[in-house]
Amino acid sequence: MAEERSQSDNTPAAPPTTRPESDPAPVSTLTEPALTEDLALALLKSPDLLPDALEPVLKNAAVMKSLKVRLALAAHPRAPRRVALRLIREFYTFDLRQFALTPTAPADLKRVAEEQLIVRLSSITLGERISLARRCSATVAGALLLDKHSRVWQTALDNSRLTEAALVKALQRPQATPALVEAVCHHAKWSQRPEIRLALLRNPHTPLARALDFARRLPPTVLRDVLRASRLPEPVKVCLRQDLEARVNRLLTVSTIC
């Protein structure tokens, strides 16, 4: 009997067959019906999830109907790229805007969303374009600067996310209207930027008076280089060159006297 007890004492205890109620199941083992929108969003807040841990979300049709979940899933750094791209292509216009402004979304996917938005600009209403111009990324704001309706490009020009690079790119496009160029020439913020002034001196629609003002602020060598590649009308360039020569002659006269 003693020998039997000894053998019994050395036998390892059988593992428990059920999990204690106080010990919650890990998120990765949640069954599809147990997953809710709130749980899915909490899961997607973790940037270190493995792709397998996202499967319960992807397979839950009810949860995937949530726009918040789809946006969070597309922006997740571990989401399969094919899934993220499919979700982006299915987003509506203002969902694309929201995704493009999501700080945690991968940069390349945000560019895809911006491209999708720009493609759709010709098919959305004037009111939607105005609303979009008010709050969108710099890339989309730059595209909206080329809109034919003044209310759209005026709103885009005052968009706080518009960058100097996006505005320069718009001014270089043939679609930039004379009205847009005139507005930039007199804009309290943008007309003071050196790179914007250079872009305006290359644009064919810049008025002579503003071109003279910008040209006089440049060193002679820089202005000559700009005028070589400028699309300003030839009479305007002739006037700028004459003004430049007169300025250089004045400087030479002053230096000679001194």
C-alpha positions in Angstrom: 0.0 0.0 0.0 2.9 2.4 0.9 4.4 1.6 -2.5 1.1 2.4 -4.3 0.8 5.7 -2.4 4.3 6.6 -3.4 3.7 6.0 -7.0 0.4 7.9 -6.8 2.2 10.9 -5.2 4.8 11.0 -8.1 2.1 11.1 -10.8 1.8 14.6 -12.2 -1.5 16.3 -11.7 -3.8 16.4 -14.8 -4.1 19.9 -16.3 -7.4 21.7 -15.7 -9.9 21.2 -18.4 -11.5 24.6 -18.1 -10.1 28.1 -17.8 -11.0 29.9 -14.5 -13.7 32.4 -15.0 -11.4 35.2 -13.6 -8.8 34.5 -16.3 -10.0 36.1 -19.6 -9.2 34.4 -22.9 -6.5 36.1 -25.0 -7.8 38.3 -27.7 -6.3 36.1 -30.4 -8.6 33.2 -29.3 -11.9 35.2 -29.4 -14.4 33.4 -31.5 -16.1 35.4 -34.2 -19.5 35.8 -32.5 -17.8 37.0 -29.3 -16.2 39.9 -31.1 -17.9 43.3 -30.9 -17.0 46.7 -32.5 -15.5 47.9 -29.2 -13.4 44.8 -28.8 -12.2 45.0 -32.4 -11.2 48.7 -32.0 -9.4 47.9 -28.7 -7.6 45.1 -30.5 -6.6 47.3 -33.4 -5.1 49.9 -31.1 -2.1 47.7 -30.6 0.5 48.3 -33.4 2.4 45.1 -32.5 -0.3 42.5 -33.4 0.7 39.6 -35.6 -1.4 39.3 -38.8 -3.0 36.1 -37.5 -4.4 38.1 -34.6 -6.4 40.2 -37.1 -8.2 37.2 -38.5 -11.1 37.3 -36.0 -11.8 40.8 -37.2 -11.5 40.0 -40.9 -13.8 37.0 -40.6 -16.5 38.7 -38.6 -19.0 40.1 -41.1 -21.0 42.1 -38.5 -17.9 43.8 -37.1 -16.6 44.6 -40.6 -19.7 46.6 -41.3 -18.4 49.2 -38.9 -16.7 52.2 -40.7 -14.5 52.8 -37.6 -13.3 49.2 -37.7 -12.6 49.3 -41.4 -10.7 52.6 -41.1 -8.6 51.2 -38.1 -7.9 48.0 -39.9 -6.8 49.7 -43.1 -4.5 51.9 -41.1 -3.0 49.1 -39.0 0.7 48.6 -39.8 0.3 44.8 -39.6 -2.8 44.5 -41.8 -2.2 42.5 -45.0 -1.6 45.0 -47.8 -4.1 43.4 -50.1 -6.8 43.8 -47.4 -5.9 47.4 -46.8 -5.9 48.3 -50.5 -9.3 46.6 -50.9 -10.8 48.6 -48.0 -9.3 51.9 -49.3 -10.9 51.3 -52.7 -14.2 50.7 -51.1 -14.2 53.9 -49.0 -16.5 56.7 -49.8 -15.1 60.2 -50.6 -15.0 61.6 -47.0 -13.8 58.2 -45.6 -10.8 58.5 -47.9 -10.2 62.0 -46.6 -10.3 60.7 -43.0 -7.9 57.9 -43.8 -5.5 60.2 -45.6 -5.4 62.4 -42.5 -4.8 59.4 -40.1 -1.4 60.0 -38.5 -0.7 56.3 -37.9 -1.6 55.1 -41.4 1.3 53.9 -43.6 2.5 56.7 -45.8 2.2 54.7 -49.0 -1.4 53.8 -48.3 -2.2 57.4 -47.5 -0.9 58.2 -51.0 -3.2 55.6 -52.5 -6.1 57.2 -50.6 -5.1 60.7 -51.9 -4.9 59.4 -55.5 -8.3 57.9 -55.2 -9.7 61.2 -53.9 -8.1 63.2 -56.7 -9.5 60.8 -59.3 -13.0 61.3 -57.9 -12.9 65.1 -57.8 -14.5 65.4 -61.2 -17.5 63.3 -60.2 -18.4 64.9 -56.8 -20.6 67.9 -56.3 -19.4 71.5 -55.9 -20.5 71.5 -52.2 -18.5 68.3 -51.6 -15.4 69.8 -53.2 -15.7 73.0 -51.1 -16.0 70.8 -48.0 -13.1 68.7 -49.0 -10.9 71.8 -49.8 -11.6 73.1 -46.3 -10.1 70.0 -44.6 -7.9 67.7 -46.6 -4.2 66.7 -47.0 -1.7 69.0 -48.7 -1.7 66.8 -51.8 -5.5 66.9 -52.3 -5.5 70.7 -51.5 -3.0 71.2 -54.2 -5.2 69.3 -56.7 -8.2 71.4 -55.7 -6.3 74.6 -56.5 -6.8 73.7 -60.1 -10.6 73.6 -59.8 -12.5 75.9 -62.1 -14.8 77.2 -59.4 -13.3 80.0 -57.4 -15.0 79.0 -54.2 -13.1 75.7 -54.3 -9.6 76.9 -55.0 -10.0 79.9 -52.7 -10.9 77.5 -49.9 -8.0 75.2 -50.8 -5.6 78.2 -50.8 -6.5 78.9 -47.2 -6.3 75.3 -46.1 -4.0 75.1 -43.1 -2.5 71.8 -44.4 -1.5 73.3 -47.8 2.3 73.3 -48.2 4.6 75.4 -50.2 5.6 72.4 -52.3 2.0 71.6 -53.1 1.3 75.2 -54.1 4.5 75.4 -56.3 3.4 72.2 -58.0 0.0 73.6 -58.7 1.4 76.9 -60.1 3.6 74.8 -62.5 0.6 73.1 -64.0 -1.0 74.4 -67.2 -4.4 74.2 -65.6 -3.5 77.0 -63.1 -6.0 79.8 -63.9 -5.1 83.5 -64.1 -7.5 84.1 -61.2 -5.5 81.6 -59.0 -2.2 83.2 -60.0 -3.5 86.7 -59.2 -4.8 85.5 -55.9 -1.5 84.0 -54.9 0.4 87.1 -56.0 -1.6 89.1 -53.4 -2.0 86.5 -50.8 -0.8 87.8 -47.4 1.0 84.5 -46.6 2.0 82.9 -49.8 3.2 86.0 -51.7 5.9 86.4 -49.1 7.5 83.0 -49.7 10.7 83.1 -51.9 9.9 79.8 -53.6 6.4 80.9 -54.4 7.7 84.1 -55.9 10.1 82.1 -58.1 7.2 80.0 -59.2 5.1 83.1 -60.0 8.0 84.5 -62.1 7.8 81.4 -64.2 4.1 81.4 -64.6 2.6 83.0 -67.7 -0.3 84.6 -65.9 1.6 86.7 -63.3 0.8 90.4 -63.8 3.6 92.7 -64.8 3.4 94.9 -61.7 3.8 91.9 -59.4 6.5 90.3 -61.6 8.5 93.5 -61.3 8.1 93.6 -57.5 9.2 90.0 -57.1 12.1 90.4 -59.6 13.5 93.4 -57.8 13.9 91.3 -54.7 16.2 88.8 -56.5 19.9 89.0 -57.1 20.7 89.7 -60.8 22.2 86.2 -61.4 19.2 84.4 -59.9 16.8 86.5 -61.9 18.6 85.9 -65.2 18.4 82.1 -64.6 14.7 82.3 -63.7 13.9 84.3 -66.8 15.6 81.8 -69.1 13.1 79.1 -68.1 10.2 81.4 -67.5 6.8 81.0 -69.3 6.0 84.7 -68.8 5.0 86.5 -72.1 8.0 87.8 -74.0 7.0 91.5 -73.6 7.0 91.0 -69.8 10.4 89.3 -69.8 11.8 92.1 -71.9 10.5 94.6 -69.4 12.0 92.6 -66.5 15.4 92.4 -68.3 15.4 96.2 -69.0 14.6 96.9 -65.3 17.3 94.5 -64.3 19.9 96.2 -66.5 18.9 99.6 -65.1 19.3 98.3 -61.6 22.7 96.9 -62.4 23.8 100.2 -64.0 22.7 102.1 -60.9 24.7 99.8 -58.7 27.8 100.2 -60.9 27.4 104.0 -60.9 27.2 104.1 -57.1 30.2 101.8 -56.7 32.2 104.0 -59.1 31.4 107.2 -57.2 32.3 105.5 -53.9 
